[in-house]
């Protein structure tokens, strides 16, 4: 496979040396790739091999303008308003077992708004709304002209979040929390499916019409004495497809996938981390250990049993020495 990408961004920031600041800019993305796919399918008859060649070439061009303005209404209350307009153009050229060309364009405006309130010197609360967008596109590993030329739709998401950040007067304790809700439209998902032609399998990006995520996150950091620092976080995640139906572009058959679980989305995650340090004559030494937990979760969209990861308990540790010019570490991961 050959892939190339060029990105450019120009930003302008401004403030009135008082209560208003702003940032605005333009962005461009150009990319293209070619992948030569070759499959050999063997049959029962000795020496009978079916050689299938497919070359996939795709290009993507994206341009965007964006701006965000922050206004400190008072010493305690700050408002931010922003937005981004994005335009995407994509094309695909398929040669070999399937020969087809197609191109398509999409555009989207995504707004953002937030409120931040400083309750006191050590406690801040906030509320945010933001929307996100991922362009549509064309499948790269195709099995038919229909699958090569019918694009999948853009994905959009609205995110709502409430949270707080706190810090003790002596800066030794920090405690933060947030609750969020994300609402997807046309969420893009990649399916590995059987096929009646070609190599007997195909990879298709399709859209789940509606999907929701909500969750809670808590995190803490405490400095105990002069040497010990403790950190911990925990997260809970609930995911659900409200409407996920896939219609095969060749057979026309529709399958309801709404009961599937999100891939790579464990419902509980957590980490406990500790660092103990002490000075030496020419630097400092610190020892660090961490434990990370992930609940069971699937790693593919269709929830195949062989792709179910059990609960994971990961232990990392390191011993480190450093001075102003050098650091030496001995560490182990997933011990």
C-alpha positions as CSV (number, residue, x, y, z in Angstrom):
1,X,0.0,0.0,0.0
2,X,1.1,3.6,-0.7
3,X,-0.3,6.5,1.2
4,X,0.5,10.2,1.2
5,X,-1.0,13.1,3.1
6,X,-0.5,16.9,3.2
7,X,-2.1,19.1,5.9
8,X,-1.9,22.9,6.4
9,X,-3.4,25.1,9.1
10,X,-3.2,28.9,9.7
11,X,-4.4,30.3,12.9
12,X,-5.0,33.9,14.1
13,X,-5.5,34.6,17.8
14,X,-6.6,37.9,19.4
15,X,-7.5,39.4,22.8
16,X,-8.4,42.8,24.0
17,X,-6.2,42.6,27.1
18,X,-9.3,42.5,29.2
19,X,-12.2,40.0,29.0
20,X,-12.4,38.9,25.4
21,X,-10.2,36.5,23.4
22,X,-10.7,34.8,20.1
23,X,-9.1,32.3,17.7
24,X,-9.9,31.7,14.1
25,X,-8.3,29.9,11.2
26,X,-8.4,27.8,8.1
27,X,-7.4,24.2,7.5
28,X,-6.8,21.9,4.6
29,X,-6.2,18.2,4.2
30,X,-5.2,16.3,1.0
31,X,-4.6,12.6,1.0
32,X,-4.5,9.7,-1.5
33,X,-3.7,6.0,-1.3
34,X,-3.4,2.9,-3.4
35,X,-3.6,-0.6,-2.2
36,X,-3.0,-3.7,-4.4
37,X,-5.2,-6.5,-3.1
38,X,-4.4,-10.0,-4.3
39,X,-6.2,-13.2,-3.2
40,X,-5.6,-16.8,-4.1
41,X,-8.5,-19.1,-3.6
42,X,-7.9,-22.8,-3.7
43,X,-10.4,-25.5,-4.7
44,X,-10.6,-29.3,-4.0
45,X,-9.2,-30.2,-7.4
46,X,-5.4,-30.3,-7.2
47,X,-3.6,-27.4,-8.8
48,X,-6.8,-25.4,-9.2
49,X,-6.2,-21.8,-7.9
50,X,-8.4,-18.8,-8.5
51,X,-6.1,-15.6,-8.7
52,X,-8.1,-12.4,-7.9
53,X,-6.5,-9.0,-8.3
54,X,-8.1,-5.8,-7.1
55,X,-6.5,-2.3,-7.1
56,X,-8.1,0.4,-5.0
57,X,-7.2,4.1,-5.4
58,X,-8.9,6.8,-3.3
59,X,-8.4,10.5,-2.8
60,X,-9.7,12.9,-0.2
61,X,-9.7,16.7,0.0
62,X,-11.0,18.6,3.0
63,X,-11.2,22.3,3.7
64,X,-12.4,24.0,6.9
65,X,-12.8,27.4,8.5
66,X,-13.2,27.8,12.3
67,X,-13.6,30.3,15.0
68,X,-14.0,30.4,18.8
69,X,-14.7,33.5,21.0
70,X,-14.4,33.6,24.8
71,X,-16.0,36.3,26.9
72,X,-15.3,36.7,30.6
73,X,-18.7,38.2,31.6
74,X,-17.5,38.6,35.2
75,X,-14.7,37.4,37.5
76,X,-16.6,34.1,37.9
77,X,-18.5,33.5,34.6
78,X,-17.0,32.8,31.2
79,X,-18.8,32.0,28.0
80,X,-17.3,30.4,24.9
81,X,-19.0,30.2,21.5
82,X,-17.5,28.7,18.4
83,X,-18.0,26.8,15.2
84,X,-16.4,25.0,12.2
85,X,-17.5,24.7,8.6
86,X,-16.0,21.7,6.8
87,X,-16.3,20.7,3.1
88,X,-15.1,17.3,1.9
89,X,-14.5,15.8,-1.6
90,X,-13.7,12.2,-2.1
91,X,-13.2,9.9,-5.1
92,X,-12.6,6.2,-5.7
93,X,-11.2,4.3,-8.6
94,X,-11.4,0.5,-8.6
95,X,-9.8,-1.8,-11.2
96,X,-9.4,-5.5,-11.4
97,X,-12.1,-8.0,-10.3
98,X,-14.4,-5.0,-9.9
99,X,-14.1,-1.9,-12.2
100,X,-15.8,1.3,-11.1
101,X,-15.3,5.0,-10.4
102,X,-17.3,7.4,-8.3
103,X,-16.9,10.7,-6.4
104,X,-19.0,12.6,-3.8
105,X,-19.0,15.8,-1.7
106,X,-20.2,16.6,1.8
107,X,-20.3,19.7,4.0
108,X,-21.3,20.3,7.6
109,X,-21.3,23.1,10.2
110,X,-20.5,22.0,13.7
111,X,-21.1,24.5,16.6
112,X,-19.7,24.6,20.1
113,X,-20.8,26.4,23.3
114,X,-19.6,26.3,26.9
115,X,-20.2,28.0,30.3
116,X,-17.5,28.0,33.0
117,X,-18.3,29.3,36.5
118,X,-15.6,29.8,39.2
119,X,-17.4,29.0,42.4
120,X,-14.4,29.9,44.5
121,X,-10.6,29.8,44.2
122,X,-10.5,26.0,44.4
123,X,-13.7,24.9,42.7
124,X,-14.9,25.4,39.1
125,X,-18.0,24.0,37.3
126,X,-18.7,23.9,33.6
127,X,-21.3,22.9,31.0
128,X,-20.5,22.3,27.3
129,X,-22.2,21.4,24.1
130,X,-20.3,20.5,21.0
131,X,-21.0,18.7,17.8
132,X,-18.7,16.6,15.7
133,X,-18.7,15.4,12.1
134,X,-16.9,12.7,10.1
135,X,-17.2,12.8,6.3
136,X,-18.7,10.0,4.3
137,X,-16.7,7.9,1.9
138,X,-16.3,4.9,-0.3
139,X,-15.4,1.3,0.7
140,X,-11.9,0.4,-0.3
141,X,-12.1,-3.4,-0.2
142,X,-15.1,-4.0,-2.5
143,X,-17.0,-7.0,-3.8
144,X,-19.3,-5.4,-6.4
145,X,-19.9,-2.3,-8.5
146,X,-22.7,-1.3,-6.1
147,X,-20.5,-1.5,-3.1
148,X,-17.7,0.4,-4.9
149,X,-19.9,3.3,-6.0
150,X,-22.5,3.7,-3.2
151,X,-20.9,5.9,-0.5
152,X,-21.6,5.6,3.2
153,X,-23.1,8.7,4.9
154,X,-21.3,11.2,7.1
155,X,-21.4,10.6,10.8
156,X,-22.5,13.4,13.2
157,X,-22.5,13.5,17.0
158,X,-23.9,15.9,19.6
159,X,-22.0,15.9,23.0
160,X,-23.4,17.3,26.2
161,X,-21.2,17.4,29.3
162,X,-21.5,18.7,32.9
163,X,-18.5,18.7,35.2
164,X,-16.4,20.3,38.0
165,X,-12.7,20.6,38.8
166,X,-11.5,21.2,42.3
167,X,-8.2,21.8,44.1
168,X,-7.3,22.2,47.8
169,X,-5.9,25.4,49.1
170,X,-2.4,23.9,49.5
171,X,-2.5,22.3,46.0
172,X,-2.1,18.8,47.4
173,X,-5.5,17.4,46.5
174,X,-7.3,17.6,43.2
175,X,-10.7,16.0,42.5
176,X,-12.5,16.3,39.2
177,X,-15.7,14.8,37.8
178,X,-17.9,14.8,34.7
179,X,-21.1,13.3,33.3
180,X,-21.6,13.2,29.5
181,X,-24.1,12.2,26.9
182,X,-23.3,11.6,23.2
183,X,-26.0,11.2,20.5
184,X,-24.9,9.8,17.2
185,X,-26.6,10.1,13.8
186,X,-25.4,7.7,11.0
187,X,-22.6,6.3,13.1
188,X,-20.0,4.7,10.8
189,X,-19.2,1.1,11.6
190,X,-16.9,-1.4,9.7
191,X,-18.3,-4.8,9.1
192,X,-16.4,-8.0,8.0
193,X,-19.1,-10.1,6.2
194,X,-19.3,-13.2,4.1
195,X,-19.6,-12.8,0.4
196,X,-21.1,-15.0,-2.3
197,X,-18.5,-14.0,-4.9
198,X,-14.8,-13.1,-5.1
199,X,-12.8,-14.3,-2.1
200,X,-15.8,-15.1,0.0
201,X,-15.4,-12.2,2.4
202,X,-15.8,-8.4,2.3
203,X,-15.2,-5.4,4.5
204,X,-18.0,-2.8,4.4
205,X,-18.4,0.6,6.2
206,X,-22.0,1.2,6.9
207,X,-24.1,3.6,9.0
208,X,-26.0,2.8,12.2
209,X,-28.8,5.3,12.0
210,X,-28.9,6.2,15.7
211,X,-26.6,5.4,18.7
212,X,-26.2,6.8,22.2
213,X,-23.4,6.9,24.8
214,X,-23.6,8.2,28.3
215,X,-21.0,8.0,31.1
216,X,-19.5,9.3,34.3
217,X,-15.8,9.9,35.0
218,X,-14.1,10.7,38.3
219,X,-10.4,11.4,38.9
220,X,-8.3,12.2,41.9
221,X,-4.7,13.2,42.7
222,X,-3.2,13.5,46.2
223,X,0.3,14.5,47.3
224,X,1.1,12.9,50.6
225,X,4.1,14.3,52.5
226,X,7.2,15.2,50.5
227,X,7.6,11.9,48.6
228,X,4.4,10.1,47.8
229,X,1.8,11.0,45.0
230,X,-1.3,9.0,44.5
231,X,-3.6,9.1,41.4
232,X,-6.8,7.3,40.7
233,X,-9.6,7.4,38.1
234,X,-12.7,5.5,37.4
235,X,-15.1,5.6,34.4
236,X,-18.5,4.1,33.7
237,X,-19.8,3.9,30.1
238,X,-23.2,2.8,28.7
239,X,-23.6,2.4,25.0
240,X,-26.6,1.5,22.8
241,X,-27.6,1.3,19.2
242,X,-31.1,2.7,18.9
243,X,-31.4,1.7,15.2
244,X,-28.7,-0.3,13.4
245,X,-29.8,-2.1,10.2
246,X,-27.5,-3.3,7.4
247,X,-28.9,-3.9,3.9
248,X,-26.6,-5.8,1.6
249,X,-26.0,-3.9,-1.6
250,X,-25.9,-7.1,-3.7
251,X,-28.5,-9.5,-2.2
252,X,-30.8,-6.7,-0.9
253,X,-31.2,-8.6,2.5
254,X,-31.6,-6.5,5.6
255,X,-30.2,-7.5,9.0
256,X,-31.1,-5.9,12.3
257,X,-27.9,-5.3,14.3
258,X,-29.4,-3.0,17.0
259,X,-28.8,-5.4,19.8
260,X,-25.0,-5.4,19.3
261,X,-22.6,-3.9,21.8
262,X,-20.2,-1.1,20.9
263,X,-16.7,-2.4,20.1
264,X,-13.8,-1.4,22.4
265,X,-16.2,0.2,24.9
266,X,-15.9,-1.6,28.3
267,X,-18.5,-0.4,30.7
268,X,-16.0,0.1,33.6
269,X,-12.4,1.3,33.5
270,X,-10.2,2.4,36.3
271,X,-6.6,3.1,37.2
272,X,-4.7,3.4,40.5
273,X,-1.2,4.9,40.2
274,X,1.5,5.8,42.8
275,X,4.9,7.5,42.7
276,X,7.4,7.6,45.5
277,X,10.6,9.7,45.1
278,X,13.6,10.8,47.1
279,X,16.6,13.1,46.3
280,X,20.1,11.8,45.8
281,X,23.5,13.6,45.8
282,X,23.3,14.2,42.1
283,X,19.7,13.9,41.1
284,X,16.6,12.1,42.3
285,X,15.2,8.5,42.2
286,X,11.5,7.7,41.9
287,X,9.6,4.4,41.8
288,X,6.2,4.2,40.1
289,X,3.6,1.5,39.9
290,X,0.1,1.4,38.3
291,X,-2.8,-0.9,38.1
292,X,-5.3,-0.5,35.2
293,X,-8.6,-2.4,34.9
294,X,-10.8,-2.8,31.8
295,X,-14.1,-4.7,31.9
296,X,-14.8,-7.3,29.2
297,X,-15.6,-5.9,25.8
298,X,-15.8,-6.9,22.1
299,X,-13.1,-5.7,19.7
300,X,-15.2,-6.1,16.5
301,X,-18.5,-4.6,15.5
302,X,-20.4,-7.8,15.0
303,X,-19.6,-9.1,18.5
304,X,-18.0,-12.4,17.3
305,X,-17.4,-14.7,20.3
306,X,-13.7,-15.1,19.3
307,X,-13.3,-11.3,19.6
308,X,-14.6,-11.0,23.2
309,X,-11.8,-9.8,25.5
310,X,-12.2,-10.9,29.1
311,X,-11.6,-8.5,32.0
312,X,-8.1,-7.1,31.9
313,X,-5.9,-6.4,34.9
314,X,-2.7,-4.6,33.8
315,X,0.2,-3.9,36.1
316,X,3.1,-1.6,35.2
317,X,6.1,-0.6,37.3
318,X,9.3,1.4,36.9
319,X,12.4,2.5,38.8
320,X,14.0,5.7,37.6
321,X,17.0,8.0,38.3
322,X,17.4,11.4,36.7
323,X,19.3,14.6,37.0
324,X,19.4,17.8,34.9
325,X,20.9,16.0,31.8
326,X,20.2,12.3,32.0
327,X,17.4,9.9,33.0
328,X,17.8,6.1,33.3
329,X,14.8,3.8,33.7
330,X,14.1,0.2,34.3
331,X,10.4,-0.6,33.6
332,X,8.0,-3.4,32.9
333,X,4.6,-3.3,31.3
334,X,1.7,-5.7,31.7
335,X,3.7,-7.5,34.5
